[in-house]
Amino acid sequence: MAEAKVEIQKEMVYTVPLKYAWLGPHNDRTRKAVDVLKRFVMRHMKVKEVKIAAELNEKIWERGIKNPPRRIKVRVAKVSDEVAWVTLPEHKFPFELEAMKKKEEEVVEKKESEEKGKAGKVEEEKVKKEEKDTTSSKAEKTEEKAKKTKKEEPESKQESKKEEKSTKSSKKGGKATSPKKEK
């Protein structure tokens, strides 16, 4: 669609007679009324393309295909040498609405960024604290792991010594501590 930086070269309010649409067959009058409107705007604004706003189109089609209005009051804006927009006098053009939306979005983004600026500092401090906590907790975890491995090593040495004794005693023919077989 149109960009936000659309400049209106010329703007006029017309009452367009749609009586010529009534000359055709009754089941084609509203379509013909739209064509009559476009031709009228092309002739008066000296453009090649006419864009009709949705509100105006709905107003023309409001009474169905057989019974369009005899005349309609419109606001016409010449956007460039080739394009003109048409809408009802009390409505805004679509490109004006888009520009308004973009401005509103920019205002909202600025407010959010300002709020984030204030809240962002607090959040950054929280993140730094969390990082410190996680690094200290990581250090604590590694220390705990090291302690556990040191404790486990002597136990495993003791177990290996017991196994050695049991194997030596079985070799010498002494009493070995083995489970008794059931008969």
N, C-alpha and C positions, 0 to 999 in steps of 0.2 A: 504494500500500500504506500501511501504518501509518507514522506519523511517528516520528522518533527520540526524541521526548519523550513516549512512551507510558507511562502509569502504570498499573500493575496494581492494580485495586481489591481483587480477591480471587483467591487461587490455592489450588487443591486437587488432590490426587491421588486418583483413583477407579479401581476395578476395575469396568469396564462389562460386564454380561452381554449377550452377543450371541445368546443362545439363541433369541430370537424370530425371528431371521433364518432359522432352520432350519425354520420352520413353512411357508414358501412353497415354490415350485417350486425344484428343485435348480439350474437354470440362471440363477437370479436372486438367489441367497443373498448374495453379497458386496455387491451394490448395496443390498440390503435391510439388511445389517449396518451400512453407512455411515449409512443413514437412522436406524436404531435408535440408533447412537452420537450422532447430532445431536439426536434427540429427548431422549435421556437428559441431555445437557449443557444443553439448553434448559430442561428441567424443574428440574434441580438448581441451575443458576446464574441462572435467571430472566432469560434474554436472548432476543432475537428472531432473532439471526443467529449461526451457529457456523462458524468457519473452521478447517479441518483442515490441519495441516502435512503437507508432502509425505512425510516419513519415516513418519508414522502411516498415511497412505493406502497407501504401499507395503507396510507391514507387514500391513495388512488384506488387500490383494490378492495377497500373496506366494504363496498356495497356489491361486490361480485363482478363477474365478467360482463354482464349485460347492462349495468347501470353505473357508469363512472360519473364523477362530478362534471358539471358543465364548465366550471372554471375553478382554478386553484391558485392561491397566493403562495409564492415561493421566494426563497432567498438564494441568489446565485453568486458564486465566487469564482472569478477567473484566476486559476492558480498558475497557469503558464500559457504560452501562446497556443497550445494544443488541447488543454484540459480545463474543464469547468466542473465545479461541484454544485449540485442542487439539493436543497433541503427545505423544510418548513421554516417560516420566519422565527418561530420560538425555539428552534433546536439549533444545536451546534453542529458544525461539519465534523466528519469522522477524523480528519487529520488534526483538528483542534482538540478533539477528545484524546487522541493518542498523545499529543504534546502535553496535555494536562496530566495524563496518567504517568508519563515519564518524569515530569516535574515532581509529582507526588512521590514516586518511587525514589527519586534522588533525595528528597527531603527526609523520607523514612530511613534511607541508607545513611544519611548524615547523622541523624539522631541515634541510630543503632551504633554507628562507629564512635560517636561521642560517649555513649553509654559503655561501649566496650573499652574505650580508652580509660575511663574511670574504673570500671570493673576489671579491665584487662590487667591493670597493675596488681590488683589483689589476686587475680587468678595466677599471674606469673609468680607471685610470691608463694602461693600455695603449691604450684608445680615445682618450684625450687625446693621447698621443704620436703615434698614427696620424693624428689630425686635424692635428696640427702638421706632421707629415711630409708629409701630402697638401697642406696649404696651402703649405708651402715648395716642394714639388715643382711645384705649380701655378705658383708665382711663377717658378721656374726655367724651366719650359716656356714661359711667356709671354715671358720674356727671350730664350730661344733662338729663338723665332718672330720676335721683333723683329729680332734679329741677322740671321737668314736673309733676311728681307725687305729689310733694308738692303743685304746683299750682292747680292741679286738685282736690285735697282734699278740699280746701276751697270752690270751686265752687260746689262740690257735697254736702257740708254741707249747703250751701245757698239754693240749690234746695230742700233739704230735709226739711229745715225750711219753705219754701214757701208751700210745700205740707202739712206740719203740720197745717199751718194757714188755708189753704183752707178746710181741713177736720174738723177743730174746728168750723169754721164759718158755715159749712153745718150742723153740729150737733146742733148748737145753734138755727138754724132756720134763720139765717141771710142770706144776699145775698151771694150766692155762685157764683163764676165765672165759669160757665159751659157753654158750647156751646148751643146756642138756637136751638130748634128743628124746622124744617120747616114743615109747614102744607100743 
